[in-house]
Every structure is written in structure tokens, then in C-alpha cells.
Amino acid sequence: MELGVVRGISYGLFAPPDPFVPAARELGARVVRAYLYWQQIEPEPGHYTWDVVDSLLDQLDGDEQLWVTVCSSSQWATETATDFLPPSPAHDVAAYGEFVRRLVEHCRGRVRYWQCDNEPSVPILWAGTTEQYVTQLRAFAAAVRSADPEATVVLAGMPPMDEDGVFAHILANAADDFDVFDIHLYADPYAIPERVETARAMMAANGYQKPVVAGEYNGPVPFELPAVQPYLMEVMQAAMAGVKPTNSTSDLTARAPEHDLMVALYERMAELPVEVQMFMEGCPPEAEELRHRWNARDIVVRNVFAAASGIRLTLCWNLAPEMAGVSLRYQVMAFMFDKLKLMDYDGGKLGVRYPSGEAFALTARMLGDADEVVRREVPGRPELFVFEVDGGRMLIAWERRDNVTGDALPPTAFEWPWPYGGASAVNAYGEQVETAVTDGNVRLAIGLAPVFVHPHDYTGTSS
């Protein structure tokens, strides 16, 4: 299995390109994903600038693989004129194909995965019809394959809901125009097996199968939690009502339509439920601790479910903020996603690793060489989740509980057949867990946090 990270929704767009691959490498990421925008690379017809692209390529040492999401955003070449969002159809599909060909040719042999935009079922991420996306994907795939036949073409990511049947249409009409199907594993992690099965069924309905990868995942996010919805509804309505047809790079720190409502929400922080507080900048320490631990567990759980569903590549959203030292606390998108970052800046350089970053590093170390992960159901105990890795060389176990209160409950005694003379165990928080091996069984206490159990001499893959 390969674990990787997404840098963010931009690279070198809002600030000069910074070196991030070394930090990702230290986390154990084997694949790094970065976004590039048409306007960045071809700011005028026929005029190409390679500074940002070369800054990205120069960070590669040959061990990691690069995934580039190419966004069709241009101030001159697309139906919606912008240097950021939303990407939109090209005025001239042939010109788009030539741009992609030149980009891939420049990077030939250095980029493993090329992705045609992202989540075209989301309006801010694609300002065109589904048919126009299929047309552009066809040109994209042809350009990539002509410039670098060894590269992999990735279909734009499918979010948790296939809104308006967008992906059903794409999969029915673009079977020959991609190599792997990217699905984004947000929302309920326990629904991941069903999500993967649905993706495969959608392809099967059209008579084919291709590998499924997870180009994004992470959690928790506010829309998962019923307790957050009453506080978020009015803010989201204001944000949607004030949505501009385009978002340029100059809009990042502009006053958002929901600004006043977010200010009012922050003024009430002390009286809000902890499930709301934990997504807010400067929240009480106990709320921050709750979210950190939840996030750490979530990263492990999502990867385990993905691996058990046959996914062999997952990319965590996201590595770090778009820029150092910029607070966007009064923007609802920051409330939704800002705290998913694995790392942060320290003196202008990526140096702060959050608990989620530690959990990612642990998961990459433990699952990085896994070939097979299989769930073993426990009769009469549906709340227990037990997985064997590669026929039993490692065990992963936890008990499903309420994510707000369950961490404080007493642990549950657990035992499982174990063919080794001893065992070591570590949970999602990086804490060592006591084990005992007697009569061919390993015994330990488990709770809400997944526990990796392995023989004493196994330390995982090196990062």
C-alpha cells in the first residue's frame, strides 16, 4: 500500500513556491499531489513559464511519486476567466490539448499521475457541463499519452455524493480516457467499504473495471456532525448567497460574504457545543485536544478501511496551509477544512507537526508495505473492528464508540490468536499499549483508538 499527501489546492499560486516534498517525505509519504493551474504555466497564448513547475520537480529525489492535478483555469483561454476557481471549459479544446501536451512533455518521466481537474460535480470546481468535462478529459488523456506513454491518467475525484449523476455520465462516456478512478473518502469512515463497492459497480455497469484510488480523505469535518448543523446552516446560506462567479488569487483574504455571521459565531464560542468549538481557531484547550485525537484516529481508520476495500493508494488532505501566517478564521471554508492540515509553518518553513501528522507517519510506517488487509468479524460483537494484515503478521483493532465521549470510557479486554512468541502494540496516538502472549493468544486492552499489534522485531517500513 502507498500513502501520500496533498499539498493543498494550490502550489506557487498565492505565494512563491516553497519546498514541501522533504517535509512530506519525512512523514513517510510515498506520493505527493500538487495542483497546477493553466494560467500559472501559460499566462499568455503560446508563452510558457516553467518556474513553478521546475520548483516542484527539483524537490524530487527519485523515491517518491508525483501526482499533478491540472486545473483548467485561465484568464484568457477558458469560458470563465480566472487564475484560480472555478476551472472551466477551454474556448479551444485543441489549444487546451496543446497546453497539456507541452506541460507533460516538460515533465516527462518525472510525474507518475496526471489528473484532469478535480470534483467536476462541485460548481466551484468545474464551471461547465458534464459533457464538456468528458470532451476536455478526452483531449487531456490524448495529450498525456502522446507526451508520456508511461504516465497514468486520473479521472477527477468523485466526492461522497455523485450529485446529479455527474460521474455516472462520465463513467459511461469516457471509459477509454482514464486509467484510475479517484474517489474522495470524506464523510462517515464506516461507509468507506460501501463507497468503494459503489465506485466499482458504476464501472461494472458500463462493462469495465479500473483501479480505484483515494486522492483525498480526512476527518472529522463539520458536515459529518449533526450537532454542528444548526450553527452552520445560516453561515453556509450567507456564503452561498454571496458566491461570486469567479475566485481569483486576489480574493483569498478578501472579506467573505459570511464574515459577520462568522464573527458572531466566534463571539459566542464559550457557549457553543464542543463539537462546534473544536473547528474554531483559538478554541478552548479541551476542544482542541478532542479534535486532535479524533483526527489522529480518523486517519488510521480511513486508511484501514480503504486498504481492506482493496485500495492501494491513499492521499491525505492536506499537508499544510496555502501560505504561512495567514488567518482566515472568518471564512466558512477555513472553519470546514483548515484544521485538517498535518503540518504548519515555523519561521516561514514547514516544521510543526500536528498529532494528525504523527498519526499519518505511524500509519505510513505500519501499512506502507502491506499487501492485504482483511476484516475479521467478531461474532456477537459488531462494535469490535479487527483487521489482519498479510495473513496475520500484524493485527489492527479498536472498539467503535461515540467520538466525543468514547475516549474517556474504560478500555475493553481483548484477545486474539497470535502465532508469535511476543507482541508489541501502539495506538493511533503513538502511545505504547501493554500486551501479553499466552496459550497462543495476544491479550490487550482496546478502546476508541485503533491499536497496531505486531511481533517485537517488526517496526514497520522506514520513512
N, C-alpha and C positions, 0 to 999 in steps of 0.2 A: 504494500500500500504506500502511496505517496501523499504526504501532507504538505500544503503550501499556504501562502498568504496572498491577499490582495493589498497592494499599496494603498489604494483609495480610489476615488472617482476621477483623479487626475494625476498627472506627473509632469512637473515643469510648466504647469499652466498658470497657477496662481502665484508662484514664486520660482526662483531659479531651481533647476533640478538638483536634488540633494542625493547623496549616496545612501541608499536604503537596503540594498541587497546584502551587504555584510551583516547588518542587524538581523535581517530575515534568516540569513544563513546560521547565525549564532542561535536562533530559536529552533533550528532543526528543519526549516522549510527547504524542501527539495524543488519546489516550483514557486515562482513569483509571478504575479499577474499585475500588469500595469495598463492604464488607459492612455491612449494617444488620440488626439483629435485632428481631423483633416486640416483645419486652419493652422495648427501648430507647424505642420510639415510642408504644406503648400499654401502659404499665405496669399499668393497671387498666382494666376494661371501660369503654369509652367515653371514657377520659381520655387525651388525646394530648399528648405533649411533643415539640416540634419543634427543641429547641436543637441537637442533634447534626446533624440534617438540614440546618438552616439554616447551621450552621458549614461544612458541606460545600458547599452551594450558593453561599455567599458567596465562595468561593475561585475560582469560575469567572469567566473573563474573556470568554467567548464563542468563543474559538478552539479549546478542547479539548472533547471529548465525554465525558459521564459515563455509566458503566455501574454500576448498583447491583444487587448480589446480595442479595435479600431472604430472610433465614433465618427459618424458621417455628419460632422458639424463644421460649417464653413460660412464665412461672411460673404462669399461670392459664388459658391458652387452648388449650394443646396436651396431647397424651396423655402426653408426657414433660415434666415440669415443670422447666424450666431457663431461665436467662437467656443461656446460651451454646450448648453442644453436648450432645446432638445435636438438631437440628431434628426435629420430628415432626408427625404429622397433627393438624389442629385438631379440638377437640371438636365445633365447629360450623363447617362449611365456609362457611356464609353469613357468619358473623362474620369469618372469615379474608378472604373476598372484600371485605367492607366495610372492613377494615383496609387491604388493598392499595389499594382504590379511594381511600380518604382520603389515603394516602401519595402515590400517583401524582398525584392532584389537587393536592396541596400543591406538588408539584414540576413541574407541567405545563409542558412546553416546555423544561425545563432538563435532563432526563435522557433520553438517547437510547436506552439499553439497560436493560431490566428483566429480571432473571434470577430464576427460581423455584428457590431453594436451589442446592446445589452437590454434585455427585457422589453421587446417591442410591443408588448401588451400594456405597458405603462406609458401614458401620454407624454409625460415629461422626458421619457427616454426614447420615444420614437414619434415624430410628428408626421406620420404618413399612414397609408392604409396597409393592411396585411399583404395585399397583392403587391404593393410597391416594395415591401420588405423582401418578399420572395424574389422579385426581379433583381433587387440590389444584391441579395445573397448569392444569386446565380453568377452575377458579374464578379463578386468578391471571390467566390470559390475558384472560378476560372483563372482569375489573376494570381491568386496564391499558388495554385497548382502549376501554372506556367512558370512562375518565378522561382519556386522552391518545391519540387515534387515530393520531397521528404517531409514537408510540414503537414500539420494536422489542422483541418478547418473545423472550427467550433461553432455550432448553432448558438445564437443569442440565448441568454439564460431565461428559463421559464420560472416565474415566481410561484408562490404556493397556490395561487388560483389562476387557471387558464381563462382569463377574462374574455368573454365574447368569442370563445373558441379560436383565439388567435393561433395558438400552437397546433391545434387540431388541423387548421388550414395549412399552416406552414409544413407540418409533417406529411400532409397528403400531397403537397405540390413541390416539395424540394428534397425529395429522398436522395437525389444524386449530388446535392450541393453542400453537404456537410459530412464530417467523419465521426464526430462525437456530439452527443446531446447533453447540454449543460442544464441542470436543474438547480434551483436555489433553495436550500434546506432551512428556511426560516419557519416561524410558527411552531406548532406543537412537535417537539422532537420525537414523541412516541408515535407520530403519524408518518415518520420517515419511511418505514418499510412499505406502507401503502402508497406513498408518493412515488417511490421508485418503481413499484409494480405498475402504477398508473402510467408512468412515462413509457415503460416498455410495452404496455398494452396499446398505447397510442401509436407506437411504431408498428407493432404487430398487426394492427387493424389495416395498415397500408402495405403489409406483406414484407416487412424487413425488420431487422434489429441492428442497432449500432450501440457502441459503449455509452453508458450514462456516467457522467462526472458531475461533481458538485462544485461549481465555480464560485459559490458563496454559501456561507452558513454562519450563524452565530445566534446568541440569545442570552438572556431574555430581551425582548423588545416590547415596548408598551402595548402594541395592538394585540399581544398574546394574552394580556391580563384583564379580566373583567373589572377588577377593582379600579383600573386606570380609566376606563372608558368614559364615565361621567365627567371627568375633569378634562379629558382630551377632546371631547366632541365639539365644543364651541370653538376651541382653538383651531381644530382642523377645518371647521367650516369657514372661519375667517381666513385661514391660509389658502384654502381652495378658491374662495371668492376673490382673493386678491392676486391669484396666479397670473403672471404676465405670459404672453405667448412665447417669450424667449427669456433665458437667463444667461447673461454674459459674465465674463470674469470680473467685470466691474461691479456686479451685483452681489458678490459674496457677502460683503459686510454691510450692505445697504439695509435700511430699516425695513423689516419684514411686515407684511400685512397683519400678521398676528402679534406684532410686537407688544401692544398694550395689554392684550389678554395674557401673554406670557409674563409680562411684568407683574400683573395682578396675581398670577399663579405663584410666582416667586415670593411675593409679599405675604402669601398665605402658607408658605412652606411648612411652618411649625405645626399647623393644624391638619396637614394633609396626611393620608394614609402612607405608611412606609413604602408601599408598592409604588406610589407616585414619587415620593421624596427621592427614592434611590436613583431615579433617572435625571435628577436635577444637579446642576453644578453647585458645589458648596453645600451639599446636603449633610444632615447630621451623621456623625461617625458610624452609628449603628446601622443606618440605612446604607451607607457606603459599603460597610462590611458585608451586609446581607447581599447586595448586588454583586460584589466581587466574588463571593463564594458561590453564588448561583451561577455566575458567568463561568467560573472555573469548572463546575460540574457539567454545565451545558456543553462546553467544548468537548469534553470526554464523551458524554452521552451521544451527541450528534455524530461524532466520528465512529463510535462503536456501532450504532445503528446503520450508518452508511456502509461500513465495512461488511456487516452481516447481511446487507442487502446486495452485496456484490459490487459496490462502488470502489474503485481502486485509486481515485484521485479526489481529494477534497481541498478547497481553498478557503481559508478563514477570512472573513471580513471584519476588521481590516487592520493593517499593521499599525498605522499612526495617523495623526491629524494631517490635513492637507497642508497646513502651514504652522510654524512654530509661534506660540504666544498669542494666538488669536482666539478670543472668546466669542462664541455665537449663542450664548445661553438663551437669548430671547427669540431664537428661531426654532420652530417646531421640529425641523429635521435634526437639529442638534439634540433636542430632547429625545427624539426617537432613536438615534443611532450613534451619537458622539461617544458614549461610554463603551462601545464595543471595541475600541482600539486596544491592541495588545501592548503597545509601547507609546512613549511620549518623548518630547524633546527635553534635553538638559543642556542649557547653554548653547542652543542652536543646533545640537546634534542629537540623534536618536540614542538615548542612553537609559531611559526609565522603563523598566519592565513591570507591567501590572500583574496581579495574580492570574489574570487570564493568559498573559504571555507565558508565565511559568507553567500553567496548565497545558497550553499548546505545546511547549517544549517537552513536557513529560509525555504527552500523548504521542508526539512525533517519535520520541525515543522508544516508547513501548510498542507502537504499532507500525513503525517505519519499515520493518522487514516482514510484516505479517502477510501471509499468502491467503489465509482463510480464517474468517471469524464466524462462528456458528452459535446461535442462541440455543441454550438447553433449558426447556421449561421445567419448572419445579411443580409436580402435581399438588394441587390444592393450595398453591402459594403464588397466585398471579402477580402479587406485588413484588416478588423477587425476580430480578433480571440477572441471569447468569449466562456468560458467553465463554466459550473455549476458543483459544487461538491456536491454529495449526495443530489440531488434534490433541490439544491439552497441554502444550508446553507453557501456556500462560492461561490464567483464569481472570475474568473481569466480572465483578459482582456488585450490585447495590440493591437497595430496597426503595421502591417508589413511595414517596411521601409528599405531603404538602411542601411546596418550595419555600414558603415563608416561615412555617413553624417546624418543619420536619427535621431540620438540622439539630435542633435542641433536644429532640427526643432520645431516650436511652437507645443504645445500639442493640441489634438483634444478633443472637448467636447463629452462626452459620458453619456448616461443614460440607465438604465435597471430596469425592475420590481424588487421590493425589498420588501419582506413581513415584514421586521423588523423595529423597531422604529428608529434605528440609524445604522451607519456603520463606521467602521474603515478600513483604507487601507494602504498597504505598498508595495513598488515596489521591483524589483529584486535587487536594490542597497541597500535595507534596509532603504530607505527614506520614511517618512510618506507622504501620499497623502491626500489632503483635499477632504472631501465628504460632500454631503448634501442630506438628505432624505426628499422628499416632494411628496405628492399625490401618494404614493405607488411606487415611483421610487427612485433609488440612482443615484446621479449625481456626476461626477468627470471628471478630465482631464486625458487622457491616451496618451501614445506615444510608443516608441520602447520597453521600458522596461515593462515586464509583471507586472500587479498590482494584488495583492491578496486583495479582498474585503470581509469583514466578519462582523458579528454583534459585537458590542462593547465588549461584555463579552467573546468573543472567542479569545484565544491567541495561539491556536494550541496545538499539542502534546508536552509534556515535553521532553527535550533532556537529 
